[in-house]
Amino acid sequence: MDELIKQITEKTGISEEQARTAANTVIGFLKSRLPEPIAGQIDNLTGQTSAGGLSDVASKVGGLFNQ
């Protein structure tokens, strides 16, 4: 999650607190709209952001829809 916050702040110029709020809002939105088996994986994906970065999360989420 920290890497996601870092990338949001770098790309948008908003504060870390604002980036964290934005990320949590988007994550909550996705979890509320996706089927439960997929929504349950969102926490796993965000936990991996520090290793793989935002592009890794985006590709994994995109891959979920292409299956």
CHARMM-style PDB file with segment names, atoms N, HN, CA, C and O in Angstrom:
ATOM      1  N   MET     1       0.819  -1.186   0.000  1.00  0.00      PROA
ATOM      2  CA  MET     1       0.000   0.000   0.000  1.00  0.00      PROA
ATOM      3  C   MET     1       0.867   1.255   0.000  1.00  0.00      PROA
ATOM      4  O   MET     1       0.516   2.264  -0.611  1.00  0.00      PROA
ATOM      5  N   ASP     2       1.994   1.182   0.685  1.00  0.00      PROA
ATOM      6  HN  ASP     2       2.279   0.362   1.182  1.00  0.00      PROA
ATOM      7  CA  ASP     2       2.875   2.352   0.752  1.00  0.00      PROA
ATOM      8  C   ASP     2       3.377   2.752  -0.628  1.00  0.00      PROA
ATOM      9  O   ASP     2       3.471   3.941  -0.932  1.00  0.00      PROA
ATOM     10  N   GLU     3       3.698   1.782  -1.457  1.00  0.00      PROA
ATOM     11  HN  GLU     3       3.622   0.816  -1.210  1.00  0.00      PROA
ATOM     12  CA  GLU     3       4.164   2.090  -2.808  1.00  0.00      PROA
ATOM     13  C   GLU     3       3.049   2.739  -3.617  1.00  0.00      PROA
ATOM     14  O   GLU     3       3.308   3.659  -4.393  1.00  0.00      PROA
ATOM     15  N   LEU     4       1.831   2.281  -3.453  1.00  0.00      PROA
ATOM     16  HN  LEU     4       1.621   1.533  -2.823  1.00  0.00      PROA
ATOM     17  CA  LEU     4       0.687   2.881  -4.135  1.00  0.00      PROA
ATOM     18  C   LEU     4       0.534   4.337  -3.708  1.00  0.00      PROA
ATOM     19  O   LEU     4       0.337   5.213  -4.551  1.00  0.00      PROA
ATOM     20  N   ILE     5       0.624   4.600  -2.415  1.00  0.00      PROA
ATOM     21  HN  ILE     5       0.785   3.889  -1.730  1.00  0.00      PROA
ATOM     22  CA  ILE     5       0.513   5.964  -1.899  1.00  0.00      PROA
ATOM     23  C   ILE     5       1.632   6.832  -2.475  1.00  0.00      PROA
ATOM     24  O   ILE     5       1.398   7.968  -2.888  1.00  0.00      PROA
ATOM     25  N   LYS     6       2.828   6.295  -2.498  1.00  0.00      PROA
ATOM     26  HN  LYS     6       3.018   5.372  -2.163  1.00  0.00      PROA
ATOM     27  CA  LYS     6       3.984   7.035  -3.031  1.00  0.00      PROA
ATOM     28  C   LYS     6       3.759   7.409  -4.492  1.00  0.00      PROA
ATOM     29  O   LYS     6       4.007   8.548  -4.889  1.00  0.00      PROA
ATOM     30  N   GLN     7       3.295   6.463  -5.284  1.00  0.00      PROA
ATOM     31  HN  GLN     7       3.093   5.538  -4.961  1.00  0.00      PROA
ATOM     32  CA  GLN     7       3.084   6.740  -6.702  1.00  0.00      PROA
ATOM     33  C   GLN     7       1.961   7.752  -6.915  1.00  0.00      PROA
ATOM     34  O   GLN     7       2.050   8.598  -7.805  1.00  0.00      PROA
ATOM     35  N   ILE     8       0.918   7.673  -6.113  1.00  0.00      PROA
ATOM     36  HN  ILE     8       0.846   6.986  -5.390  1.00  0.00      PROA
ATOM     37  CA  ILE     8      -0.165   8.649  -6.240  1.00  0.00      PROA
ATOM     38  C   ILE     8       0.354  10.051  -5.923  1.00  0.00      PROA
ATOM     39  O   ILE     8       0.046  11.000  -6.644  1.00  0.00      PROA
ATOM     40  N   THR     9       1.136  10.190  -4.853  1.00  0.00      PROA
ATOM     41  HN  THR     9       1.386   9.419  -4.267  1.00  0.00      PROA
ATOM     42  CA  THR     9       1.649  11.512  -4.497  1.00  0.00      PROA
ATOM     43  C   THR     9       2.587  12.040  -5.575  1.00  0.00      PROA
ATOM     44  O   THR     9       2.547  13.228  -5.897  1.00  0.00      PROA
ATOM     45  N   GLU    10       3.429  11.178  -6.136  1.00  0.00      PROA
ATOM     46  HN  GLU    10       3.462  10.213  -5.875  1.00  0.00      PROA
ATOM     47  CA  GLU    10       4.363  11.609  -7.173  1.00  0.00      PROA
ATOM     48  C   GLU    10       3.648  12.020  -8.454  1.00  0.00      PROA
ATOM     49  O   GLU    10       4.027  13.003  -9.091  1.00  0.00      PROA
ATOM     50  N   LYS    11       2.631  11.284  -8.828  1.00  0.00      PROA
ATOM     51  HN  LYS    11       2.323  10.485  -8.311  1.00  0.00      PROA
ATOM     52  CA  LYS    11       1.952  11.538 -10.099  1.00  0.00      PROA
ATOM     53  C   LYS    11       0.937  12.678 -10.019  1.00  0.00      PROA
ATOM     54  O   LYS    11       0.636  13.315 -11.028  1.00  0.00      PROA
ATOM     55  N   THR    12       0.412  12.933  -8.826  1.00  0.00      PROA
ATOM     56  HN  THR    12       0.656  12.415  -8.006  1.00  0.00      PROA
ATOM     57  CA  THR    12      -0.635  13.950  -8.711  1.00  0.00      PROA
ATOM     58  C   THR    12      -0.190  15.207  -7.979  1.00  0.00      PROA
ATOM     59  O   THR    12      -0.783  16.272  -8.153  1.00  0.00      PROA
ATOM     60  N   GLY    13       0.842  15.091  -7.168  1.00  0.00      PROA
ATOM     61  HN  GLY    13       1.324  14.227  -7.026  1.00  0.00      PROA
ATOM     62  CA  GLY    13       1.299  16.232  -6.395  1.00  0.00      PROA
ATOM     63  C   GLY    13       0.475  16.496  -5.144  1.00  0.00      PROA
ATOM     64  O   GLY    13       0.652  17.531  -4.501  1.00  0.00      PROA
ATOM     65  N   ILE    14      -0.420  15.586  -4.787  1.00  0.00      PROA
ATOM     66  HN  ILE    14      -0.564  14.745  -5.310  1.00  0.00      PROA
ATOM     67  CA  ILE    14      -1.214  15.762  -3.569  1.00  0.00      PROA
ATOM     68  C   ILE    14      -0.430  15.233  -2.374  1.00  0.00      PROA
ATOM     69  O   ILE    14       0.556  14.514  -2.534  1.00  0.00      PROA
ATOM     70  N   SER    15      -0.873  15.592  -1.189  1.00  0.00      PROA
ATOM     71  HN  SER    15      -1.674  16.176  -1.059  1.00  0.00      PROA
ATOM     72  CA  SER    15      -0.183  15.157   0.028  1.00  0.00      PROA
ATOM     73  C   SER    15      -0.344  13.652   0.225  1.00  0.00      PROA
ATOM     74  O   SER    15      -1.208  13.013  -0.374  1.00  0.00      PROA
ATOM     75  N   GLU    16       0.520  13.108   1.088  1.00  0.00      PROA
ATOM     76  HN  GLU    16       1.222  13.627   1.575  1.00  0.00      PROA
ATOM     77  CA  GLU    16       0.438  11.678   1.400  1.00  0.00      PROA
ATOM     78  C   GLU    16      -0.906  11.336   2.033  1.00  0.00      PROA
ATOM     79  O   GLU    16      -1.486  10.294   1.726  1.00  0.00      PROA
ATOM     80  N   GLU    17      -1.403  12.194   2.906  1.00  0.00      PROA
ATOM     81  HN  GLU    17      -0.932  13.040   3.156  1.00  0.00      PROA
ATOM     82  CA  GLU    17      -2.690  11.951   3.556  1.00  0.00      PROA
ATOM     83  C   GLU    17      -3.822  11.929   2.524  1.00  0.00      PROA
ATOM     84  O   GLU    17      -4.708  11.077   2.587  1.00  0.00      PROA
ATOM     85  N   GLN    18      -3.788  12.867   1.580  1.00  0.00      PROA
ATOM     86  HN  GLN    18      -3.068  13.559   1.529  1.00  0.00      PROA
ATOM     87  CA  GLN    18      -4.806  12.904   0.532  1.00  0.00      PROA
ATOM     88  C   GLN    18      -4.696  11.676  -0.370  1.00  0.00      PROA
ATOM     89  O   GLN    18      -5.711  11.114  -0.782  1.00  0.00      PROA
ATOM     90  N   ALA    19      -3.469  11.262  -0.676  1.00  0.00      PROA
ATOM     91  HN  ALA    19      -2.645  11.719  -0.341  1.00  0.00      PROA
ATOM     92  CA  ALA    19      -3.253  10.080  -1.516  1.00  0.00      PROA
ATOM     93  C   ALA    19      -3.764   8.831  -0.823  1.00  0.00      PROA
ATOM     94  O   ALA    19      -4.361   7.965  -1.463  1.00  0.00      PROA
ATOM     95  N   ARG    20      -3.535   8.731   0.480  1.00  0.00      PROA
ATOM     96  HN  ARG    20      -3.051   9.435   1.000  1.00  0.00      PROA
ATOM     97  CA  ARG    20      -4.012   7.569   1.242  1.00  0.00      PROA
ATOM     98  C   ARG    20      -5.542   7.533   1.240  1.00  0.00      PROA
ATOM     99  O   ARG    20      -6.143   6.469   1.086  1.00  0.00      PROA
ATOM    100  N   THR    21      -6.160   8.686   1.411  1.00  0.00      PROA
ATOM    101  HN  THR    21      -5.672   9.550   1.536  1.00  0.00      PROA
ATOM    102  CA  THR    21      -7.622   8.765   1.374  1.00  0.00      PROA
ATOM    103  C   THR    21      -8.141   8.354  -0.004  1.00  0.00      PROA
ATOM    104  O   THR    21      -9.101   7.592  -0.110  1.00  0.00      PROA
ATOM    105  N   ALA    22      -7.505   8.858  -1.046  1.00  0.00      PROA
ATOM    106  HN  ALA    22      -6.725   9.477  -0.959  1.00  0.00      PROA
ATOM    107  CA  ALA    22      -7.926   8.515  -2.411  1.00  0.00      PROA
ATOM    108  C   ALA    22      -7.773   7.021  -2.671  1.00  0.00      PROA
ATOM    109  O   ALA    22      -8.677   6.389  -3.216  1.00  0.00      PROA
ATOM    110  N   ALA    23      -6.638   6.458  -2.285  1.00  0.00      PROA
ATOM    111  HN  ALA    23      -5.903   6.972  -1.843  1.00  0.00      PROA
ATOM    112  CA  ALA    23      -6.402   5.029  -2.502  1.00  0.00      PROA
ATOM    113  C   ALA    23      -7.421   4.192  -1.734  1.00  0.00      PROA
ATOM    114  O   ALA    23      -7.984   3.246  -2.284  1.00  0.00      PROA
ATOM    115  N   ASN    24      -7.659   4.527  -0.484  1.00  0.00      PROA
ATOM    116  HN  ASN    24      -7.202   5.296  -0.037  1.00  0.00      PROA
ATOM    117  CA  ASN    24      -8.638   3.779   0.309  1.00  0.00      PROA
ATOM    118  C   ASN    24     -10.035   3.891  -0.265  1.00  0.00      PROA
ATOM    119  O   ASN    24     -10.809   2.935  -0.219  1.00  0.00      PROA
ATOM    120  N   THR    25     -10.362   5.059  -0.808  1.00  0.00      PROA
ATOM    121  HN  THR    25      -9.733   5.836  -0.846  1.00  0.00      PROA
ATOM    122  CA  THR    25     -11.672   5.248  -1.430  1.00  0.00      PROA
ATOM    123  C   THR    25     -11.824   4.360  -2.654  1.00  0.00      PROA
ATOM    124  O   THR    25     -12.849   3.698  -2.821  1.00  0.00      PROA
ATOM    125  N   VAL    26     -10.817   4.343  -3.507  1.00  0.00      PROA
ATOM    126  HN  VAL    26      -9.985   4.881  -3.372  1.00  0.00      PROA
ATOM    127  CA  VAL    26     -10.867   3.515  -4.723  1.00  0.00      PROA
ATOM    128  C   VAL    26     -10.892   2.038  -4.360  1.00  0.00      PROA
ATOM    129  O   VAL    26     -11.665   1.272  -4.936  1.00  0.00      PROA
ATOM    130  N   ILE    27     -10.070   1.638  -3.429  1.00  0.00      PROA
ATOM    131  HN  ILE    27      -9.442   2.260  -2.962  1.00  0.00      PROA
ATOM    132  CA  ILE    27     -10.038   0.230  -3.010  1.00  0.00      PROA
ATOM    133  C   ILE    27     -11.391  -0.182  -2.430  1.00  0.00      PROA
ATOM    134  O   ILE    27     -11.900  -1.257  -2.747  1.00  0.00      PROA
ATOM    135  N   GLY    28     -11.965   0.656  -1.593  1.00  0.00      PROA
ATOM    136  HN  GLY    28     -11.552   1.529  -1.336  1.00  0.00      PROA
ATOM    137  CA  GLY    28     -13.285   0.360  -1.036  1.00  0.00      PROA
ATOM    138  C   GLY    28     -14.350   0.263  -2.120  1.00  0.00      PROA
ATOM    139  O   GLY    28     -15.210  -0.616  -2.075  1.00  0.00      PROA
ATOM    140  N   PHE    29     -14.290   1.168  -3.092  1.00  0.00      PROA
ATOM    141  HN  PHE    29     -13.591   1.882  -3.128  1.00  0.00      PROA
ATOM    142  CA  PHE    29     -15.231   1.146  -4.208  1.00  0.00      PROA
ATOM    143  C   PHE    29     -15.107  -0.166  -4.982  1.00  0.00      PROA
ATOM    144  O   PHE    29     -16.110  -0.820  -5.267  1.00  0.00      PROA
ATOM    145  N   LEU    30     -13.881  -0.543  -5.318  1.00  0.00      PROA
ATOM    146  HN  LEU    30     -13.066  -0.012  -5.086  1.00  0.00      PROA
ATOM    147  CA  LEU    30     -13.681  -1.792  -6.063  1.00  0.00      PROA
ATOM    148  C   LEU    30     -14.183  -2.993  -5.275  1.00  0.00      PROA
ATOM    149  O   LEU    30     -14.855  -3.866  -5.825  1.00  0.00      PROA
ATOM    150  N   LYS    31     -13.856  -3.035  -3.988  1.00  0.00      PROA
ATOM    151  HN  LYS    31     -13.310  -2.326  -3.541  1.00  0.00      PROA
ATOM    152  CA  LYS    31     -14.280  -4.172  -3.169  1.00  0.00      PROA
ATOM    153  C   LYS    31     -15.798  -4.260  -3.064  1.00  0.00      PROA
ATOM    154  O   LYS    31     -16.347  -5.359  -2.987  1.00  0.00      PROA
ATOM    155  N   SER    32     -16.480  -3.121  -3.061  1.00  0.00      PROA
ATOM    156  HN  SER    32     -16.033  -2.228  -3.125  1.00  0.00      PROA
ATOM    157  CA  SER    32     -17.934  -3.137  -2.945  1.00  0.00      PROA
ATOM    158  C   SER    32     -18.620  -3.509  -4.251  1.00  0.00      PROA
ATOM    159  O   SER    32     -19.775  -3.935  -4.241  1.00  0.00      PROA
ATOM    160  N   ARG    33     -17.930  -3.357  -5.370  1.00  0.00      PROA
ATOM    161  HN  ARG    33     -16.991  -3.011  -5.379  1.00  0.00      PROA
ATOM    162  CA  ARG    33     -18.549  -3.596  -6.669  1.00  0.00      PROA
ATOM    163  C   ARG    33     -18.180  -4.941  -7.298  1.00  0.00      PROA
ATOM    164  O   ARG    33     -18.880  -5.423  -8.189  1.00  0.00      PROA
ATOM    165  N   LEU    34     -17.102  -5.536  -6.844  1.00  0.00      PROA
ATOM    166  HN  LEU    34     -16.534  -5.145  -6.121  1.00  0.00      PROA
ATOM    167  CA  LEU    34     -16.650  -6.803  -7.425  1.00  0.00      PROA
ATOM    168  C   LEU    34     -17.297  -7.988  -6.726  1.00  0.00      PROA
ATOM    169  O   LEU    34     -17.658  -7.893  -5.553  1.00  0.00      PROA
ATOM    170  N   PRO    35     -17.446  -9.104  -7.432  1.00  0.00      PROA
ATOM    171  CA  PRO    35     -17.945 -10.319  -6.773  1.00  0.00      PROA
ATOM    172  C   PRO    35     -17.024 -10.702  -5.610  1.00  0.00      PROA
ATOM    173  O   PRO    35     -15.815 -10.477  -5.667  1.00  0.00      PROA
ATOM    174  N   GLU    36     -17.593 -11.267  -4.581  1.00  0.00      PROA
ATOM    175  HN  GLU    36     -18.575 -11.450  -4.535  1.00  0.00      PROA
ATOM    176  CA  GLU    36     -16.852 -11.564  -3.359  1.00  0.00      PROA
ATOM    177  C   GLU    36     -15.535 -12.314  -3.584  1.00  0.00      PROA
ATOM    178  O   GLU    36     -14.530 -11.921  -2.991  1.00  0.00      PROA
ATOM    179  N   PRO    37     -15.480 -13.355  -4.394  1.00  0.00      PROA
ATOM    180  CA  PRO    37     -14.192 -14.040  -4.556  1.00  0.00      PROA
ATOM    181  C   PRO    37     -13.096 -13.118  -5.105  1.00  0.00      PROA
ATOM    182  O   PRO    37     -11.929 -13.242  -4.734  1.00  0.00      PROA
ATOM    183  N   ILE    38     -13.475 -12.215  -5.969  1.00  0.00      PROA
ATOM    184  HN  ILE    38     -14.424 -12.114  -6.270  1.00  0.00      PROA
ATOM    185  CA  ILE    38     -12.497 -11.281  -6.532  1.00  0.00      PROA
ATOM    186  C   ILE    38     -12.236 -10.146  -5.548  1.00  0.00      PROA
ATOM    187  O   ILE    38     -11.089  -9.744  -5.355  1.00  0.00      PROA
ATOM    188  N   ALA    39     -13.281  -9.633  -4.933  1.00  0.00      PROA
ATOM    189  HN  ALA    39     -14.213  -9.960  -5.090  1.00  0.00      PROA
ATOM    190  CA  ALA    39     -13.138  -8.540  -3.975  1.00  0.00      PROA
ATOM    191  C   ALA    39     -12.215  -8.941  -2.823  1.00  0.00      PROA
ATOM    192  O   ALA    39     -11.463  -8.115  -2.307  1.00  0.00      PROA
ATOM    193  N   GLY    40     -12.276 -10.187  -2.432  1.00  0.00      PROA
ATOM    194  HN  GLY    40     -12.887 -10.859  -2.851  1.00  0.00      PROA
ATOM    195  CA  GLY    40     -11.410 -10.672  -1.362  1.00  0.00      PROA
ATOM    196  C   GLY    40      -9.940 -10.632  -1.715  1.00  0.00      PROA
ATOM    197  O   GLY    40      -9.088 -10.628  -0.826  1.00  0.00      PROA
ATOM    198  N   GLN    41      -9.630 -10.604  -2.995  1.00  0.00      PROA
ATOM    199  HN  GLN    41     -10.322 -10.608  -3.717  1.00  0.00      PROA
ATOM    200  CA  GLN    41      -8.244 -10.560  -3.439  1.00  0.00      PROA
ATOM    201  C   GLN    41      -7.672  -9.142  -3.457  1.00  0.00      PROA
ATOM    202  O   GLN    41      -6.458  -8.969  -3.574  1.00  0.00      PROA
ATOM    203  N   ILE    42      -8.515  -8.146  -3.344  1.00  0.00      PROA
ATOM    204  HN  ILE    42      -9.501  -8.286  -3.249  1.00  0.00      PROA
ATOM    205  CA  ILE    42      -8.042  -6.758  -3.375  1.00  0.00      PROA
ATOM    206  C   ILE    42      -7.044  -6.506  -2.254  1.00  0.00      PROA
ATOM    207  O   ILE    42      -6.021  -5.858  -2.474  1.00  0.00      PROA
ATOM    208  N   ASP    43      -7.323  -7.006  -1.063  1.00  0.00      PROA
ATOM    209  HN  ASP    43      -8.154  -7.532  -0.884  1.00  0.00      PROA
ATOM    210  CA  ASP    43      -6.386  -6.826   0.044  1.00  0.00      PROA
ATOM    211  C   ASP    43      -5.047  -7.473  -0.268  1.00  0.00      PROA
ATOM    212  O   ASP    43      -3.997  -6.927   0.069  1.00  0.00      PROA
ATOM    213  N   ASN    44      -5.080  -8.636  -0.911  1.00  0.00      PROA
ATOM    214  HN  ASN    44      -5.933  -9.080  -1.184  1.00  0.00      PROA
ATOM    215  CA  ASN    44      -3.837  -9.283  -1.295  1.00  0.00      PROA
ATOM    216  C   ASN    44      -3.073  -8.449  -2.317  1.00  0.00      PROA
ATOM    217  O   ASN    44      -1.850  -8.332  -2.240  1.00  0.00      PROA
ATOM    218  N   LEU    45      -3.784  -7.879  -3.258  1.00  0.00      PROA
ATOM    219  HN  LEU    45      -4.778  -7.974  -3.320  1.00  0.00      PROA
ATOM    220  CA  LEU    45      -3.145  -7.051  -4.270  1.00  0.00      PROA
ATOM    221  C   LEU    45      -2.524  -5.801  -3.667  1.00  0.00      PROA
ATOM    222  O   LEU    45      -1.395  -5.446  -4.005  1.00  0.00      PROA
ATOM    223  N   THR    46      -3.227  -5.147  -2.802  1.00  0.00      PROA
ATOM    224  HN  THR    46      -4.145  -5.435  -2.527  1.00  0.00      PROA
ATOM    225  CA  THR    46      -2.688  -3.928  -2.210  1.00  0.00      PROA
ATOM    226  C   THR    46      -1.539  -4.243  -1.267  1.00  0.00      PROA
ATOM    227  O   THR    46      -0.654  -3.410  -1.071  1.00  0.00      PROA
ATOM    228  N   GLY    47      -1.541  -5.411  -0.693  1.00  0.00      PROA
ATOM    229  HN  GLY    47      -2.260  -6.088  -0.852  1.00  0.00      PROA
ATOM    230  CA  GLY    47      -0.425  -5.823   0.140  1.00  0.00      PROA
ATOM    231  C   GLY    47       0.827  -6.074  -0.664  1.00  0.00      PROA
ATOM    232  O   GLY    47       1.933  -6.024  -0.125  1.00  0.00      PROA
ATOM    233  N   GLN    48       0.672  -6.341  -1.947  1.00  0.00      PROA
ATOM    234  HN  GLN    48      -0.226  -6.381  -2.385  1.00  0.00      PROA
ATOM    235  CA  GLN    48       1.815  -6.609  -2.817  1.00  0.00      PROA
ATOM    236  C   GLN    48       2.349  -5.359  -3.500  1.00  0.00      PROA
ATOM    237  O   GLN    48       3.343  -5.444  -4.220  1.00  0.00      PROA
ATOM    238  N   THR    49       1.732  -4.213  -3.302  1.00  0.00      PROA
ATOM    239  HN  THR    49       0.924  -4.145  -2.717  1.00  0.00      PROA
ATOM    240  CA  THR    49       2.164  -3.018  -4.016  1.00  0.00      PROA
ATOM    241  C   THR    49       3.582  -2.613  -3.673  1.00  0.00      PROA
ATOM    242  O   THR    49       4.282  -2.066  -4.526  1.00  0.00      PROA
ATOM    243  N   SER    50       4.027  -2.862  -2.455  1.00  0.00      PROA
ATOM    244  HN  SER    50       3.458  -3.306  -1.762  1.00  0.00      PROA
ATOM    245  CA  SER    50       5.384  -2.450  -2.114  1.00  0.00      PROA
ATOM    246  C   SER    50       6.418  -3.276  -2.881  1.00  0.00      PROA
ATOM    247  O   SER    50       7.538  -2.814  -3.097  1.00  0.00      PROA
ATOM    248  N   ALA    51       6.054  -4.481  -3.288  1.00  0.00      PROA
ATOM    249  HN  ALA    51       5.144  -4.855  -3.112  1.00  0.00      PROA
ATOM    250  CA  ALA    51       6.990  -5.300  -4.065  1.00  0.00      PROA
ATOM    251  C   ALA    51       6.846  -5.065  -5.559  1.00  0.00      PROA
ATOM    252  O   ALA    51       7.840  -5.046  -6.286  1.00  0.00      PROA
ATOM    253  N   GLY    52       5.603  -4.884  -6.025  1.00  0.00      PROA
ATOM    254  HN  GLY    52       4.796  -4.899  -5.434  1.00  0.00      PROA
ATOM    255  CA  GLY    52       5.406  -4.820  -7.455  1.00  0.00      PROA
ATOM    256  C   GLY    52       5.026  -3.474  -8.015  1.00  0.00      PROA
ATOM    257  O   GLY    52       5.085  -3.282  -9.229  1.00  0.00      PROA
ATOM    258  N   GLY    53       4.646  -2.551  -7.192  1.00  0.00      PROA
ATOM    259  HN  GLY    53       4.598  -2.707  -6.205  1.00  0.00      PROA
ATOM    260  CA  GLY    53       4.281  -1.234  -7.671  1.00  0.00      PROA
ATOM    261  C   GLY    53       2.880  -1.176  -8.249  1.00  0.00      PROA
ATOM    262  O   GLY    53       2.196  -2.192  -8.369  1.00  0.00      PROA
ATOM    263  N   LEU    54       2.474   0.014  -8.599  1.00  0.00      PROA
ATOM    264  HN  LEU    54       3.030   0.839  -8.502  1.00  0.00      PROA
ATOM    265  CA  LEU    54       1.131   0.247  -9.115  1.00  0.00      PROA
ATOM    266  C   LEU    54       0.882  -0.494 -10.408  1.00  0.00      PROA
ATOM    267  O   LEU    54      -0.216  -1.011 -10.617  1.00  0.00      PROA
ATOM    268  N   SER    55       1.866  -0.562 -11.280  1.00  0.00      PROA
ATOM    269  HN  SER    55       2.758  -0.143 -11.111  1.00  0.00      PROA
ATOM    270  CA  SER    55       1.651  -1.246 -12.556  1.00  0.00      PROA
ATOM    271  C   SER    55       1.385  -2.726 -12.346  1.00  0.00      PROA
ATOM    272  O   SER    55       0.616  -3.327 -13.097  1.00  0.00      PROA
ATOM    273  N   ASP    56       2.002  -3.319 -11.345  1.00  0.00      PROA
ATOM    274  HN  ASP    56       2.626  -2.831 -10.735  1.00  0.00      PROA
ATOM    275  CA  ASP    56       1.762  -4.726 -11.034  1.00  0.00      PROA
ATOM    276  C   ASP    56       0.329  -4.924 -10.564  1.00  0.00      PROA
ATOM    277  O   ASP    56      -0.333  -5.879 -10.971  1.00  0.00      PROA
ATOM    278  N   VAL    57      -0.151  -4.035  -9.715  1.00  0.00      PROA
ATOM    279  HN  VAL    57       0.387  -3.260  -9.384  1.00  0.00      PROA
ATOM    280  CA  VAL    57      -1.538  -4.113  -9.250  1.00  0.00      PROA
ATOM    281  C   VAL    57      -2.482  -3.944 -10.419  1.00  0.00      PROA
ATOM    282  O   VAL    57      -3.439  -4.706 -10.561  1.00  0.00      PROA
ATOM    283  N   ALA    58      -2.226  -2.956 -11.258  1.00  0.00      PROA
ATOM    284  HN  ALA    58      -1.449  -2.337 -11.143  1.00  0.00      PROA
ATOM    285  CA  ALA    58      -3.104  -2.703 -12.406  1.00  0.00      PROA
ATOM    286  C   ALA    58      -3.145  -3.903 -13.335  1.00  0.00      PROA
ATOM    287  O   ALA    58      -4.216  -4.270 -13.817  1.00  0.00      PROA
ATOM    288  N   SER    59      -2.002  -4.521 -13.596  1.00  0.00      PROA
ATOM    289  HN  SER    59      -1.131  -4.223 -13.205  1.00  0.00      PROA
ATOM    290  CA  SER    59      -1.990  -5.666 -14.496  1.00  0.00      PROA
ATOM    291  C   SER    59      -2.721  -6.862 -13.891  1.00  0.00      PROA
ATOM    292  O   SER    59      -3.390  -7.610 -14.604  1.00  0.00      PROA
ATOM    293  N   LYS    60      -2.593  -7.042 -12.575  1.00  0.00      PROA
ATOM    294  HN  LYS    60      -2.050  -6.435 -11.995  1.00  0.00      PROA
ATOM    295  CA  LYS    60      -3.297  -8.149 -11.932  1.00  0.00      PROA
ATOM    296  C   LYS    60      -4.793  -7.931 -11.930  1.00  0.00      PROA
ATOM    297  O   LYS    60      -5.555  -8.865 -12.179  1.00  0.00      PROA
ATOM    298  N   VAL    61      -5.231  -6.705 -11.650  1.00  0.00      PROA
ATOM    299  HN  VAL    61      -4.613  -5.945 -11.448  1.00  0.00      PROA
ATOM    300  CA  VAL    61      -6.663  -6.411 -11.685  1.00  0.00      PROA
ATOM    301  C   VAL    61      -7.182  -6.572 -13.093  1.00  0.00      PROA
ATOM    302  O   VAL    61      -8.255  -7.142 -13.291  1.00  0.00      PROA
ATOM    303  N   GLY    62      -6.441  -6.081 -14.085  1.00  0.00      PROA
ATOM    304  HN  GLY    62      -5.569  -5.618 -13.924  1.00  0.00      PROA
ATOM    305  CA  GLY    62      -6.838  -6.253 -15.481  1.00  0.00      PROA
ATOM    306  C   GLY    62      -6.911  -7.712 -15.859  1.00  0.00      PROA
ATOM    307  O   GLY    62      -7.801  -8.116 -16.608  1.00  0.00      PROA
ATOM    308  N   GLY    63      -5.987  -8.508 -15.353  1.00  0.00      PROA
ATOM    309  HN  GLY    63      -5.265  -8.179 -14.745  1.00  0.00      PROA
ATOM    310  CA  GLY    63      -5.989  -9.935 -15.638  1.00  0.00      PROA
ATOM    311  C   GLY    63      -7.193 -10.658 -15.073  1.00  0.00      PROA
ATOM    312  O   GLY    63      -7.642 -11.655 -15.638  1.00  0.00      PROA
ATOM    313  N   LEU    64      -7.721 -10.167 -13.963  1.00  0.00      PROA
ATOM    314  HN  LEU    64      -7.356  -9.357 -13.504  1.00  0.00      PROA
ATOM    315  CA  LEU    64      -8.904 -10.778 -13.372  1.00  0.00      PROA
ATOM    316  C   LEU    64     -10.097 -10.694 -14.317  1.00  0.00      PROA
ATOM    317  O   LEU    64     -10.931 -11.599 -14.359  1.00  0.00      PROA
ATOM    318  N   PHE    65     -10.170  -9.606 -15.070  1.00  0.00      PROA
ATOM    319  HN  PHE    65      -9.492  -8.871 -15.036  1.00  0.00      PROA
ATOM    320  CA  PHE    65     -11.297  -9.407 -15.971  1.00  0.00      PROA
ATOM    321  C   PHE    65     -11.119 -10.094 -17.317  1.00  0.00      PROA
ATOM    322  O   PHE    65     -12.084 -10.262 -18.063  1.00  0.00      PROA
ATOM    323  N   ASN    66      -9.896 -10.490 -17.630  1.00  0.00      PROA
ATOM    324  HN  ASN    66      -9.112 -10.354 -17.025  1.00  0.00      PROA
ATOM    325  CA  ASN    66      -9.616 -11.125 -18.919  1.00  0.00      PROA
ATOM    326  C   ASN    66      -9.710 -12.645 -18.850  1.00  0.00      PROA
ATOM    327  O   ASN    66      -9.519 -13.313 -19.866  1.00  0.00      PROA
ATOM    328  N   GLN    67      -9.993 -13.197 -17.699  1.00  0.00      PROA
ATOM    329  HN  GLN    67     -10.148 -12.654 -16.873  1.00  0.00      PROA
ATOM    330  CA  GLN    67     -10.031 -14.652 -17.555  1.00  0.00      PROA
ATOM    331  C   GLN    67     -11.333 -15.222 -18.018  1.00  0.00      PROA
ATOM    332  OT1 GLN    67     -11.529 -16.436 -17.964  1.00  0.00      PROA
TER     333      GLN     67
END
